[in-house]
Amino acid sequence: MSNPFLDEAERDDLVRRLMAARRAVRDAKGSVDLAAQAAAHKAVDKVKRELGERGPVWWDDGSPDLNRHMAKNTPYAEWYAEIVGLRPGGR
């Protein structure tokens, strides 16, 4: 989720930049230029951080940051177990 405090024009610009960076990743994967691939991935990461999708949290509601935690190790463990149990094969 992007930072909702970004104004619309800034968010639109960042999304355009993100899409361009993702296209650069796609194009670089078709080449053997490892430097181009690394630069493209770095550009995606930079814009995602500016959007608030990566990096420090932008909210301050007192909720814990549960990103990068397995669901089974969070307060959502029971809910997640139910959802997994509903899937064919239990996975």
PyMOL Python script that loads the backbone (N, CA, C, O; Angstrom):
from pymol import cmd

cmd.read_pdbstr("""\
ATOM      1  N   MET A   1       0.841  -1.175   0.000  1.00  0.00           N
ATOM      2  CA  MET A   1       0.000   0.000   0.000  1.00  0.00           C
ATOM      3  C   MET A   1       0.885   1.236   0.000  1.00  0.00           C
ATOM      4  O   MET A   1       1.861   1.329   0.745  1.00  0.00           O
ATOM      5  N   SER A   2       0.528   2.158  -0.834  1.00  0.00           N
ATOM      6  CA  SER A   2       1.272   3.410  -0.894  1.00  0.00           C
ATOM      7  C   SER A   2       0.879   4.312   0.268  1.00  0.00           C
ATOM      8  O   SER A   2      -0.188   4.166   0.864  1.00  0.00           O
ATOM      9  N   ASN A   3       1.752   5.225   0.563  1.00  0.00           N
ATOM     10  CA  ASN A   3       1.500   6.206   1.612  1.00  0.00           C
ATOM     11  C   ASN A   3       0.313   7.079   1.198  1.00  0.00           C
ATOM     12  O   ASN A   3       0.405   7.792   0.199  1.00  0.00           O
ATOM     13  N   PRO A   4      -0.791   7.040   1.935  1.00  0.00           N
ATOM     14  CA  PRO A   4      -1.970   7.828   1.558  1.00  0.00           C
ATOM     15  C   PRO A   4      -1.775   9.325   1.768  1.00  0.00           C
ATOM     16  O   PRO A   4      -2.619  10.115   1.344  1.00  0.00           O
ATOM     17  N   PHE A   5      -0.698   9.727   2.403  1.00  0.00           N
ATOM     18  CA  PHE A   5      -0.439  11.145   2.635  1.00  0.00           C
ATOM     19  C   PHE A   5       0.248  11.817   1.443  1.00  0.00           C
ATOM     20  O   PHE A   5       0.450  13.031   1.454  1.00  0.00           O
ATOM     21  N   LEU A   6       0.608  11.041   0.415  1.00  0.00           N
ATOM     22  CA  LEU A   6       1.178  11.628  -0.795  1.00  0.00           C
ATOM     23  C   LEU A   6       0.062  12.357  -1.541  1.00  0.00           C
ATOM     24  O   LEU A   6      -1.060  11.859  -1.629  1.00  0.00           O
ATOM     25  N   ASP A   7       0.374  13.540  -2.077  1.00  0.00           N
ATOM     26  CA  ASP A   7      -0.668  14.207  -2.863  1.00  0.00           C
ATOM     27  C   ASP A   7      -0.806  13.485  -4.205  1.00  0.00           C
ATOM     28  O   ASP A   7       0.099  12.770  -4.635  1.00  0.00           O
ATOM     29  N   GLU A   8      -1.934  13.680  -4.847  1.00  0.00           N
ATOM     30  CA  GLU A   8      -2.265  12.913  -6.052  1.00  0.00           C
ATOM     31  C   GLU A   8      -1.239  13.089  -7.162  1.00  0.00           C
ATOM     32  O   GLU A   8      -0.859  12.112  -7.808  1.00  0.00           O
ATOM     33  N   ALA A   9      -0.787  14.308  -7.395  1.00  0.00           N
ATOM     34  CA  ALA A   9       0.180  14.550  -8.463  1.00  0.00           C
ATOM     35  C   ALA A   9       1.500  13.827  -8.186  1.00  0.00           C
ATOM     36  O   ALA A   9       2.086  13.229  -9.088  1.00  0.00           O
ATOM     37  N   GLU A  10       1.962  13.884  -6.938  1.00  0.00           N
ATOM     38  CA  GLU A  10       3.212  13.219  -6.574  1.00  0.00           C
ATOM     39  C   GLU A  10       3.069  11.706  -6.724  1.00  0.00           C
ATOM     40  O   GLU A  10       3.955  11.040  -7.260  1.00  0.00           O
ATOM     41  N   ARG A  11       1.940  11.170  -6.243  1.00  0.00           N
ATOM     42  CA  ARG A  11       1.701   9.737  -6.341  1.00  0.00           C
ATOM     43  C   ARG A  11       1.660   9.306  -7.809  1.00  0.00           C
ATOM     44  O   ARG A  11       2.276   8.306  -8.177  1.00  0.00           O
ATOM     45  N   ASP A  12       0.938  10.054  -8.649  1.00  0.00           N
ATOM     46  CA  ASP A  12       0.858   9.712 -10.073  1.00  0.00           C
ATOM     47  C   ASP A  12       2.238   9.708 -10.725  1.00  0.00           C
ATOM     48  O   ASP A  12       2.552   8.825 -11.524  1.00  0.00           O
ATOM     49  N   ASP A  13       3.060  10.699 -10.382  1.00  0.00           N
ATOM     50  CA  ASP A  13       4.417  10.763 -10.930  1.00  0.00           C
ATOM     51  C   ASP A  13       5.231   9.550 -10.491  1.00  0.00           C
ATOM     52  O   ASP A  13       5.945   8.948 -11.294  1.00  0.00           O
ATOM     53  N   LEU A  14       5.120   9.199  -9.221  1.00  0.00           N
ATOM     54  CA  LEU A  14       5.868   8.048  -8.712  1.00  0.00           C
ATOM     55  C   LEU A  14       5.400   6.755  -9.369  1.00  0.00           C
ATOM     56  O   LEU A  14       6.219   5.893  -9.690  1.00  0.00           O
ATOM     57  N   VAL A  15       4.107   6.611  -9.571  1.00  0.00           N
ATOM     58  CA  VAL A  15       3.589   5.397 -10.221  1.00  0.00           C
ATOM     59  C   VAL A  15       4.093   5.319 -11.657  1.00  0.00           C
ATOM     60  O   VAL A  15       4.456   4.239 -12.123  1.00  0.00           O
ATOM     61  N   ARG A  16       4.122   6.439 -12.361  1.00  0.00           N
ATOM     62  CA  ARG A  16       4.675   6.446 -13.731  1.00  0.00           C
ATOM     63  C   ARG A  16       6.144   6.023 -13.715  1.00  0.00           C
ATOM     64  O   ARG A  16       6.579   5.231 -14.551  1.00  0.00           O
ATOM     65  N   ARG A  17       6.902   6.557 -12.756  1.00  0.00           N
ATOM     66  CA  ARG A  17       8.312   6.199 -12.638  1.00  0.00           C
ATOM     67  C   ARG A  17       8.481   4.720 -12.297  1.00  0.00           C
ATOM     68  O   ARG A  17       9.394   4.064 -12.798  1.00  0.00           O
ATOM     69  N   LEU A  18       7.606   4.202 -11.451  1.00  0.00           N
ATOM     70  CA  LEU A  18       7.676   2.791 -11.073  1.00  0.00           C
ATOM     71  C   LEU A  18       7.414   1.899 -12.279  1.00  0.00           C
ATOM     72  O   LEU A  18       8.116   0.910 -12.490  1.00  0.00           O
ATOM     73  N   MET A  19       6.417   2.243 -13.059  1.00  0.00           N
ATOM     74  CA  MET A  19       6.112   1.439 -14.243  1.00  0.00           C
ATOM     75  C   MET A  19       7.277   1.473 -15.235  1.00  0.00           C
ATOM     76  O   MET A  19       7.604   0.456 -15.846  1.00  0.00           O
ATOM     77  N   ALA A  20       7.898   2.638 -15.391  1.00  0.00           N
ATOM     78  CA  ALA A  20       9.058   2.738 -16.280  1.00  0.00           C
ATOM     79  C   ALA A  20      10.212   1.883 -15.750  1.00  0.00           C
ATOM     80  O   ALA A  20      10.905   1.222 -16.524  1.00  0.00           O
ATOM     81  N   ALA A  21      10.413   1.900 -14.440  1.00  0.00           N
ATOM     82  CA  ALA A  21      11.491   1.102 -13.847  1.00  0.00           C
ATOM     83  C   ALA A  21      11.202  -0.384 -14.005  1.00  0.00           C
ATOM     84  O   ALA A  21      12.117  -1.167 -14.259  1.00  0.00           O
ATOM     85  N   ARG A  22       9.951  -0.781 -13.859  1.00  0.00           N
ATOM     86  CA  ARG A  22       9.600  -2.200 -14.043  1.00  0.00           C
ATOM     87  C   ARG A  22       9.805  -2.631 -15.491  1.00  0.00           C
ATOM     88  O   ARG A  22      10.245  -3.751 -15.750  1.00  0.00           O
ATOM     89  N   ARG A  23       9.485  -1.741 -16.438  1.00  0.00           N
ATOM     90  CA  ARG A  23       9.744  -2.063 -17.840  1.00  0.00           C
ATOM     91  C   ARG A  23      11.249  -2.221 -18.074  1.00  0.00           C
ATOM     92  O   ARG A  23      11.680  -3.083 -18.839  1.00  0.00           O
ATOM     93  N   ALA A  24      12.038  -1.382 -17.408  1.00  0.00           N
ATOM     94  CA  ALA A  24      13.490  -1.484 -17.533  1.00  0.00           C
ATOM     95  C   ALA A  24      13.989  -2.816 -16.991  1.00  0.00           C
ATOM     96  O   ALA A  24      14.912  -3.409 -17.549  1.00  0.00           O
ATOM     97  N   VAL A  25      13.385  -3.287 -15.906  1.00  0.00           N
ATOM     98  CA  VAL A  25      13.744  -4.609 -15.363  1.00  0.00           C
ATOM     99  C   VAL A  25      13.427  -5.681 -16.400  1.00  0.00           C
ATOM    100  O   VAL A  25      14.257  -6.545 -16.685  1.00  0.00           O
ATOM    101  N   ARG A  26      12.231  -5.621 -16.955  1.00  0.00           N
ATOM    102  CA  ARG A  26      11.828  -6.606 -17.966  1.00  0.00           C
ATOM    103  C   ARG A  26      12.803  -6.610 -19.140  1.00  0.00           C
ATOM    104  O   ARG A  26      13.257  -7.664 -19.585  1.00  0.00           O
ATOM    105  N   ASP A  27      13.113  -5.423 -19.627  1.00  0.00           N
ATOM    106  CA  ASP A  27      14.009  -5.324 -20.777  1.00  0.00           C
ATOM    107  C   ASP A  27      15.423  -5.792 -20.434  1.00  0.00           C
ATOM    108  O   ASP A  27      16.076  -6.442 -21.250  1.00  0.00           O
ATOM    109  N   ALA A  28      15.892  -5.465 -19.240  1.00  0.00           N
ATOM    110  CA  ALA A  28      17.247  -5.850 -18.836  1.00  0.00           C
ATOM    111  C   ALA A  28      17.371  -7.353 -18.657  1.00  0.00           C
ATOM    112  O   ALA A  28      18.440  -7.918 -18.886  1.00  0.00           O
ATOM    113  N   LYS A  29      16.285  -8.008 -18.248  1.00  0.00           N
ATOM    114  CA  LYS A  29      16.337  -9.460 -18.080  1.00  0.00           C
ATOM    115  C   LYS A  29      16.582 -10.171 -19.405  1.00  0.00           C
ATOM    116  O   LYS A  29      17.087 -11.293 -19.427  1.00  0.00           O
ATOM    117  N   GLY A  30      16.227  -9.524 -20.501  1.00  0.00           N
ATOM    118  CA  GLY A  30      16.438 -10.117 -21.812  1.00  0.00           C
ATOM    119  C   GLY A  30      17.857  -9.961 -22.314  1.00  0.00           C
ATOM    120  O   GLY A  30      18.199 -10.471 -23.381  1.00  0.00           O
ATOM    121  N   SER A  31      18.680  -9.268 -21.565  1.00  0.00           N
ATOM    122  CA  SER A  31      20.070  -9.059 -21.995  1.00  0.00           C
ATOM    123  C   SER A  31      21.019  -9.753 -21.029  1.00  0.00           C
ATOM    124  O   SER A  31      20.610 -10.298 -20.004  1.00  0.00           O
ATOM    125  N   VAL A  32      22.273  -9.716 -21.379  1.00  0.00           N
ATOM    126  CA  VAL A  32      23.293 -10.299 -20.492  1.00  0.00           C
ATOM    127  C   VAL A  32      23.992  -9.202 -19.689  1.00  0.00           C
ATOM    128  O   VAL A  32      24.987  -9.457 -19.011  1.00  0.00           O
ATOM    129  N   ASP A  33      23.468  -7.991 -19.770  1.00  0.00           N
ATOM    130  CA  ASP A  33      24.068  -6.846 -19.087  1.00  0.00           C
ATOM    131  C   ASP A  33      23.644  -6.839 -17.616  1.00  0.00           C
ATOM    132  O   ASP A  33      22.588  -6.314 -17.264  1.00  0.00           O
ATOM    133  N   LEU A  34      24.480  -7.426 -16.772  1.00  0.00           N
ATOM    134  CA  LEU A  34      24.156  -7.521 -15.347  1.00  0.00           C
ATOM    135  C   LEU A  34      24.091  -6.151 -14.681  1.00  0.00           C
ATOM    136  O   LEU A  34      23.322  -5.960 -13.739  1.00  0.00           O
ATOM    137  N   ALA A  35      24.878  -5.208 -15.152  1.00  0.00           N
ATOM    138  CA  ALA A  35      24.843  -3.859 -14.587  1.00  0.00           C
ATOM    139  C   ALA A  35      23.499  -3.197 -14.878  1.00  0.00           C
ATOM    140  O   ALA A  35      22.955  -2.500 -14.021  1.00  0.00           O
ATOM    141  N   ALA A  36      22.963  -3.408 -16.070  1.00  0.00           N
ATOM    142  CA  ALA A  36      21.656  -2.842 -16.423  1.00  0.00           C
ATOM    143  C   ALA A  36      20.560  -3.470 -15.571  1.00  0.00           C
ATOM    144  O   ALA A  36      19.634  -2.790 -15.129  1.00  0.00           O
ATOM    145  N   GLN A  37      20.677  -4.770 -15.347  1.00  0.00           N
ATOM    146  CA  GLN A  37      19.691  -5.453 -14.498  1.00  0.00           C
ATOM    147  C   GLN A  37      19.734  -4.897 -13.077  1.00  0.00           C
ATOM    148  O   GLN A  37      18.691  -4.613 -12.488  1.00  0.00           O
ATOM    149  N   ALA A  38      20.918  -4.745 -12.536  1.00  0.00           N
ATOM    150  CA  ALA A  38      21.061  -4.229 -11.170  1.00  0.00           C
ATOM    151  C   ALA A  38      20.538  -2.804 -11.080  1.00  0.00           C
ATOM    152  O   ALA A  38      19.858  -2.455 -10.114  1.00  0.00           O
ATOM    153  N   ALA A  39      20.843  -1.981 -12.068  1.00  0.00           N
ATOM    154  CA  ALA A  39      20.379  -0.587 -12.066  1.00  0.00           C
ATOM    155  C   ALA A  39      18.857  -0.523 -12.147  1.00  0.00           C
ATOM    156  O   ALA A  39      18.233   0.305 -11.483  1.00  0.00           O
ATOM    157  N   ALA A  40      18.265  -1.385 -12.948  1.00  0.00           N
ATOM    158  CA  ALA A  40      16.808  -1.399 -13.087  1.00  0.00           C
ATOM    159  C   ALA A  40      16.144  -1.816 -11.774  1.00  0.00           C
ATOM    160  O   ALA A  40      15.161  -1.208 -11.351  1.00  0.00           O
ATOM    161  N   HIS A  41      16.681  -2.851 -11.134  1.00  0.00           N
ATOM    162  CA  HIS A  41      16.132  -3.285  -9.843  1.00  0.00           C
ATOM    163  C   HIS A  41      16.295  -2.191  -8.788  1.00  0.00           C
ATOM    164  O   HIS A  41      15.407  -1.976  -7.963  1.00  0.00           O
ATOM    165  N   LYS A  42      17.425  -1.508  -8.822  1.00  0.00           N
ATOM    166  CA  LYS A  42      17.661  -0.421  -7.868  1.00  0.00           C
ATOM    167  C   LYS A  42      16.664   0.712  -8.081  1.00  0.00           C
ATOM    168  O   LYS A  42      16.197   1.316  -7.116  1.00  0.00           O
ATOM    169  N   ALA A  43      16.335   1.005  -9.336  1.00  0.00           N
ATOM    170  CA  ALA A  43      15.361   2.058  -9.636  1.00  0.00           C
ATOM    171  C   ALA A  43      13.982   1.685  -9.118  1.00  0.00           C
ATOM    172  O   ALA A  43      13.273   2.536  -8.580  1.00  0.00           O
ATOM    173  N   VAL A  44      13.587   0.413  -9.273  1.00  0.00           N
ATOM    174  CA  VAL A  44      12.290  -0.040  -8.733  1.00  0.00           C
ATOM    175  C   VAL A  44      12.278   0.134  -7.220  1.00  0.00           C
ATOM    176  O   VAL A  44      11.316   0.661  -6.663  1.00  0.00           O
ATOM    177  N   ASP A  45      13.331  -0.302  -6.560  1.00  0.00           N
ATOM    178  CA  ASP A  45      13.408  -0.195  -5.107  1.00  0.00           C
ATOM    179  C   ASP A  45      13.318   1.262  -4.647  1.00  0.00           C
ATOM    180  O   ASP A  45      12.619   1.571  -3.682  1.00  0.00           O
ATOM    181  N   LYS A  46      14.018   2.142  -5.333  1.00  0.00           N
ATOM    182  CA  LYS A  46      14.021   3.564  -4.970  1.00  0.00           C
ATOM    183  C   LYS A  46      12.611   4.153  -5.033  1.00  0.00           C
ATOM    184  O   LYS A  46      12.176   4.834  -4.105  1.00  0.00           O
ATOM    185  N   VAL A  47      11.904   3.890  -6.127  1.00  0.00           N
ATOM    186  CA  VAL A  47      10.559   4.450  -6.272  1.00  0.00           C
ATOM    187  C   VAL A  47       9.604   3.811  -5.269  1.00  0.00           C
ATOM    188  O   VAL A  47       8.754   4.504  -4.709  1.00  0.00           O
ATOM    189  N   LYS A  48       9.724   2.507  -5.030  1.00  0.00           N
ATOM    190  CA  LYS A  48       8.846   1.862  -4.045  1.00  0.00           C
ATOM    191  C   LYS A  48       9.062   2.452  -2.652  1.00  0.00           C
ATOM    192  O   LYS A  48       8.117   2.565  -1.871  1.00  0.00           O
ATOM    193  N   ARG A  49      10.285   2.822  -2.345  1.00  0.00           N
ATOM    194  CA  ARG A  49      10.555   3.479  -1.060  1.00  0.00           C
ATOM    195  C   ARG A  49       9.917   4.869  -1.018  1.00  0.00           C
ATOM    196  O   ARG A  49       9.369   5.279   0.006  1.00  0.00           O
ATOM    197  N   GLU A  50       9.993   5.589  -2.142  1.00  0.00           N
ATOM    198  CA  GLU A  50       9.384   6.914  -2.200  1.00  0.00           C
ATOM    199  C   GLU A  50       7.861   6.837  -2.089  1.00  0.00           C
ATOM    200  O   GLU A  50       7.220   7.739  -1.549  1.00  0.00           O
ATOM    201  N   LEU A  51       7.294   5.749  -2.606  1.00  0.00           N
ATOM    202  CA  LEU A  51       5.851   5.542  -2.489  1.00  0.00           C
ATOM    203  C   LEU A  51       5.440   5.103  -1.081  1.00  0.00           C
ATOM    204  O   LEU A  51       4.261   5.155  -0.731  1.00  0.00           O
ATOM    205  N   GLY A  52       6.402   4.676  -0.287  1.00  0.00           N
ATOM    206  CA  GLY A  52       6.101   4.190   1.052  1.00  0.00           C
ATOM    207  C   GLY A  52       5.786   2.719   1.096  1.00  0.00           C
ATOM    208  O   GLY A  52       5.298   2.221   2.110  1.00  0.00           O
ATOM    209  N   GLU A  53       6.058   2.005   0.006  1.00  0.00           N
ATOM    210  CA  GLU A  53       5.788   0.568  -0.046  1.00  0.00           C
ATOM    211  C   GLU A  53       6.924  -0.256   0.542  1.00  0.00           C
ATOM    212  O   GLU A  53       6.745  -1.436   0.844  1.00  0.00           O
ATOM    213  N   ARG A  54       8.076   0.353   0.704  1.00  0.00           N
ATOM    214  CA  ARG A  54       9.230  -0.287   1.332  1.00  0.00           C
ATOM    215  C   ARG A  54       9.879   0.733   2.241  1.00  0.00           C
ATOM    216  O   ARG A  54       9.626   1.933   2.137  1.00  0.00           O
ATOM    217  N   GLY A  55      10.710   0.245   3.122  1.00  0.00           N
ATOM    218  CA  GLY A  55      11.425   1.152   4.012  1.00  0.00           C
ATOM    219  C   GLY A  55      10.655   1.398   5.296  1.00  0.00           C
ATOM    220  O   GLY A  55       9.775   0.620   5.663  1.00  0.00           O
ATOM    221  N   PRO A  56      10.988   2.472   5.967  1.00  0.00           N
ATOM    222  CA  PRO A  56      10.341   2.771   7.252  1.00  0.00           C
ATOM    223  C   PRO A  56       8.834   2.945   7.087  1.00  0.00           C
ATOM    224  O   PRO A  56       8.359   3.422   6.057  1.00  0.00           O
ATOM    225  N   VAL A  57       8.105   2.556   8.104  1.00  0.00           N
ATOM    226  CA  VAL A  57       6.650   2.715   8.052  1.00  0.00           C
ATOM    227  C   VAL A  57       6.288   4.191   8.077  1.00  0.00           C
ATOM    228  O   VAL A  57       6.995   5.001   8.677  1.00  0.00           O
ATOM    229  N   TRP A  58       5.186   4.539   7.423  1.00  0.00           N
ATOM    230  CA  TRP A  58       4.756   5.923   7.357  1.00  0.00           C
ATOM    231  C   TRP A  58       3.556   6.173   8.264  1.00  0.00           C
ATOM    232  O   TRP A  58       3.130   7.317   8.424  1.00  0.00           O
ATOM    233  N   TRP A  59       3.011   5.123   8.856  1.00  0.00           N
ATOM    234  CA  TRP A  59       1.863   5.302   9.731  1.00  0.00           C
ATOM    235  C   TRP A  59       2.330   5.415  11.170  1.00  0.00           C
ATOM    236  O   TRP A  59       3.416   4.960  11.529  1.00  0.00           O
ATOM    237  N   ASP A  60       1.500   6.020  11.971  1.00  0.00           N
ATOM    238  CA  ASP A  60       1.864   6.197  13.379  1.00  0.00           C
ATOM    239  C   ASP A  60       0.664   5.927  14.282  1.00  0.00           C
ATOM    240  O   ASP A  60       0.408   6.666  15.232  1.00  0.00           O
ATOM    241  N   ASP A  61      -0.066   4.859  13.971  1.00  0.00           N
ATOM    242  CA  ASP A  61      -1.261   4.529  14.743  1.00  0.00           C
ATOM    243  C   ASP A  61      -0.966   3.631  15.940  1.00  0.00           C
ATOM    244  O   ASP A  61      -1.885   3.196  16.634  1.00  0.00           O
ATOM    245  N   GLY A  62       0.306   3.354  16.181  1.00  0.00           N
ATOM    246  CA  GLY A  62       0.681   2.515  17.311  1.00  0.00           C
ATOM    247  C   GLY A  62       0.647   1.027  17.007  1.00  0.00           C
ATOM    248  O   GLY A  62       1.047   0.218  17.844  1.00  0.00           O
ATOM    249  N   SER A  63       0.177   0.656  15.830  1.00  0.00           N
ATOM    250  CA  SER A  63       0.130  -0.757  15.459  1.00  0.00           C
ATOM    251  C   SER A  63       1.545  -1.271  15.209  1.00  0.00           C
ATOM    252  O   SER A  63       2.395  -0.543  14.695  1.00  0.00           O
ATOM    253  N   PRO A  64       1.791  -2.521  15.572  1.00  0.00           N
ATOM    254  CA  PRO A  64       3.124  -3.066  15.298  1.00  0.00           C
ATOM    255  C   PRO A  64       3.309  -3.269  13.798  1.00  0.00           C
ATOM    256  O   PRO A  64       2.343  -3.513  13.076  1.00  0.00           O
ATOM    257  N   ASP A  65       4.525  -3.169  13.343  1.00  0.00           N
ATOM    258  CA  ASP A  65       4.844  -3.417  11.950  1.00  0.00           C
ATOM    259  C   ASP A  65       5.072  -4.913  11.788  1.00  0.00           C
ATOM    260  O   ASP A  65       6.105  -5.437  12.205  1.00  0.00           O
ATOM    261  N   LEU A  66       4.117  -5.592  11.187  1.00  0.00           N
ATOM    262  CA  LEU A  66       4.193  -7.040  11.034  1.00  0.00           C
ATOM    263  C   LEU A  66       4.688  -7.460   9.661  1.00  0.00           C
ATOM    264  O   LEU A  66       4.649  -8.642   9.319  1.00  0.00           O
ATOM    265  N   ASN A  67       5.151  -6.505   8.878  1.00  0.00           N
ATOM    266  CA  ASN A  67       5.747  -6.860   7.597  1.00  0.00           C
ATOM    267  C   ASN A  67       6.939  -7.770   7.850  1.00  0.00           C
ATOM    268  O   ASN A  67       7.634  -7.648   8.858  1.00  0.00           O
ATOM    269  N   ARG A  68       7.156  -8.669   6.926  1.00  0.00           N
ATOM    270  CA  ARG A  68       8.280  -9.589   6.966  1.00  0.00           C
ATOM    271  C   ARG A  68       8.189 -10.559   8.151  1.00  0.00           C
ATOM    272  O   ARG A  68       9.203 -11.071   8.625  1.00  0.00           O
ATOM    273  N   HIS A  69       6.971 -10.800   8.616  1.00  0.00           N
ATOM    274  CA  HIS A  69       6.708 -11.818   9.626  1.00  0.00           C
ATOM    275  C   HIS A  69       5.822 -12.889   8.988  1.00  0.00           C
ATOM    276  O   HIS A  69       4.954 -12.578   8.172  1.00  0.00           O
ATOM    277  N   MET A  70       6.040 -14.121   9.354  1.00  0.00           N
ATOM    278  CA  MET A  70       5.147 -15.182   8.890  1.00  0.00           C
ATOM    279  C   MET A  70       3.823 -15.023   9.622  1.00  0.00           C
ATOM    280  O   MET A  70       3.805 -14.742  10.820  1.00  0.00           O
ATOM    281  N   ALA A  71       2.723 -15.201   8.915  1.00  0.00           N
ATOM    282  CA  ALA A  71       1.393 -15.020   9.508  1.00  0.00           C
ATOM    283  C   ALA A  71       1.221 -15.868  10.764  1.00  0.00           C
ATOM    284  O   ALA A  71       0.577 -15.435  11.720  1.00  0.00           O
ATOM    285  N   LYS A  72       1.789 -17.063  10.770  1.00  0.00           N
ATOM    286  CA  LYS A  72       1.626 -17.951  11.925  1.00  0.00           C
ATOM    287  C   LYS A  72       2.314 -17.408  13.180  1.00  0.00           C
ATOM    288  O   LYS A  72       2.068 -17.892  14.285  1.00  0.00           O
ATOM    289  N   ASN A  73       3.177 -16.402  13.007  1.00  0.00           N
ATOM    290  CA  ASN A  73       3.877 -15.807  14.144  1.00  0.00           C
ATOM    291  C   ASN A  73       3.332 -14.426  14.493  1.00  0.00           C
ATOM    292  O   ASN A  73       4.029 -13.615  15.103  1.00  0.00           O
ATOM    293  N   THR A  74       2.097 -14.164  14.110  1.00  0.00           N
ATOM    294  CA  THR A  74       1.476 -12.867  14.367  1.00  0.00           C
ATOM    295  C   THR A  74       0.125 -13.070  15.041  1.00  0.00           C
ATOM    296  O   THR A  74      -0.330 -14.202  15.201  1.00  0.00           O
ATOM    297  N   PRO A  75      -0.507 -11.986  15.429  1.00  0.00           N
ATOM    298  CA  PRO A  75      -1.866 -12.114  15.987  1.00  0.00           C
ATOM    299  C   PRO A  75      -2.875 -12.666  14.976  1.00  0.00           C
ATOM    300  O   PRO A  75      -4.004 -12.979  15.352  1.00  0.00           O
ATOM    301  N   TYR A  76      -2.495 -12.789  13.721  1.00  0.00           N
ATOM    302  CA  TYR A  76      -3.381 -13.303  12.687  1.00  0.00           C
ATOM    303  C   TYR A  76      -3.245 -14.810  12.488  1.00  0.00           C
ATOM    304  O   TYR A  76      -3.799 -15.355  11.534  1.00  0.00           O
ATOM    305  N   ALA A  77      -2.524 -15.485  13.363  1.00  0.00           N
ATOM    306  CA  ALA A  77      -2.211 -16.904  13.193  1.00  0.00           C
ATOM    307  C   ALA A  77      -3.474 -17.769  13.083  1.00  0.00           C
ATOM    308  O   ALA A  77      -3.555 -18.634  12.212  1.00  0.00           O
ATOM    309  N   GLU A  78      -4.444 -17.543  13.948  1.00  0.00           N
ATOM    310  CA  GLU A  78      -5.655 -18.366  13.927  1.00  0.00           C
ATOM    311  C   GLU A  78      -6.425 -18.155  12.621  1.00  0.00           C
ATOM    312  O   GLU A  78      -6.870 -19.118  11.996  1.00  0.00           O
ATOM    313  N   TRP A  79      -6.577 -16.909  12.218  1.00  0.00           N
ATOM    314  CA  TRP A  79      -7.261 -16.597  10.964  1.00  0.00           C
ATOM    315  C   TRP A  79      -6.546 -17.254   9.786  1.00  0.00           C
ATOM    316  O   TRP A  79      -7.183 -17.850   8.917  1.00  0.00           O
ATOM    317  N   TYR A  80      -5.225 -17.141   9.765  1.00  0.00           N
ATOM    318  CA  TYR A  80      -4.446 -17.701   8.669  1.00  0.00           C
ATOM    319  C   TYR A  80      -4.604 -19.223   8.623  1.00  0.00           C
ATOM    320  O   TYR A  80      -4.732 -19.799   7.542  1.00  0.00           O
ATOM    321  N   ALA A  81      -4.595 -19.865   9.767  1.00  0.00           N
ATOM    322  CA  ALA A  81      -4.746 -21.322   9.815  1.00  0.00           C
ATOM    323  C   ALA A  81      -6.096 -21.744   9.229  1.00  0.00           C
ATOM    324  O   ALA A  81      -6.189 -22.761   8.543  1.00  0.00           O
ATOM    325  N   GLU A  82      -7.124 -20.970   9.500  1.00  0.00           N
ATOM    326  CA  GLU A  82      -8.434 -21.269   8.940  1.00  0.00           C
ATOM    327  C   GLU A  82      -8.429 -21.128   7.428  1.00  0.00           C
ATOM    328  O   GLU A  82      -8.977 -21.969   6.716  1.00  0.00           O
ATOM    329  N   ILE A  83      -7.815 -20.071   6.943  1.00  0.00           N
ATOM    330  CA  ILE A  83      -7.762 -19.824   5.497  1.00  0.00           C
ATOM    331  C   ILE A  83      -6.975 -20.941   4.807  1.00  0.00           C
ATOM    332  O   ILE A  83      -7.407 -21.460   3.778  1.00  0.00           O
ATOM    333  N   VAL A  84      -5.837 -21.307   5.363  1.00  0.00           N
ATOM    334  CA  VAL A  84      -5.022 -22.367   4.771  1.00  0.00           C
ATOM    335  C   VAL A  84      -5.794 -23.670   4.753  1.00  0.00           C
ATOM    336  O   VAL A  84      -5.719 -24.426   3.785  1.00  0.00           O
ATOM    337  N   GLY A  85      -6.535 -23.938   5.817  1.00  0.00           N
ATOM    338  CA  GLY A  85      -7.327 -25.173   5.885  1.00  0.00           C
ATOM    339  C   GLY A  85      -8.420 -25.262   4.843  1.00  0.00           C
ATOM    340  O   GLY A  85      -8.862 -26.360   4.505  1.00  0.00           O
ATOM    341  N   LEU A  86      -8.866 -24.119   4.324  1.00  0.00           N
ATOM    342  CA  LEU A  86      -9.917 -24.089   3.306  1.00  0.00           C
ATOM    343  C   LEU A  86      -9.381 -24.367   1.911  1.00  0.00           C
ATOM    344  O   LEU A  86     -10.158 -24.681   1.010  1.00  0.00           O
ATOM    345  N   ARG A  87      -8.081 -24.259   1.711  1.00  0.00           N
ATOM    346  CA  ARG A  87      -7.475 -24.467   0.400  1.00  0.00           C
ATOM    347  C   ARG A  87      -7.393 -25.950   0.086  1.00  0.00           C
ATOM    348  O   ARG A  87      -7.193 -26.760   0.991  1.00  0.00           O
ATOM    349  N   PRO A  88      -7.545 -26.321  -1.178  1.00  0.00           N
ATOM    350  CA  PRO A  88      -7.360 -27.738  -1.535  1.00  0.00           C
ATOM    351  C   PRO A  88      -5.966 -28.197  -1.132  1.00  0.00           C
ATOM    352  O   PRO A  88      -4.976 -27.532  -1.440  1.00  0.00           O
ATOM    353  N   GLY A  89      -5.888 -29.293  -0.468  1.00  0.00           N
ATOM    354  CA  GLY A  89      -4.609 -29.826  -0.026  1.00  0.00           C
ATOM    355  C   GLY A  89      -4.114 -29.183   1.252  1.00  0.00           C
ATOM    356  O   GLY A  89      -3.054 -29.551   1.760  1.00  0.00           O
ATOM    357  N   GLY A  90      -4.873 -28.215   1.788  1.00  0.00           N
ATOM    358  CA  GLY A  90      -4.494 -27.586   3.045  1.00  0.00           C
ATOM    359  C   GLY A  90      -3.242 -26.737   2.978  1.00  0.00           C
ATOM    360  O   GLY A  90      -2.566 -26.541   3.987  1.00  0.00           O
ATOM    361  N   ARG A  91      -2.928 -26.231   1.793  1.00  0.00           N
ATOM    362  CA  ARG A  91      -1.703 -25.431   1.647  1.00  0.00           C
ATOM    363  C   ARG A  91      -2.037 -24.056   1.154  1.00  0.00           C
ATOM    364  O   ARG A  91      -1.140 -23.232   0.968  1.00  0.00           O
TER     365      ARG A  91
END
""", "prot")
cmd.dss("prot")
cmd.show_as("cartoon", "prot")
cmd.util.cbc("prot")
cmd.orient("prot")
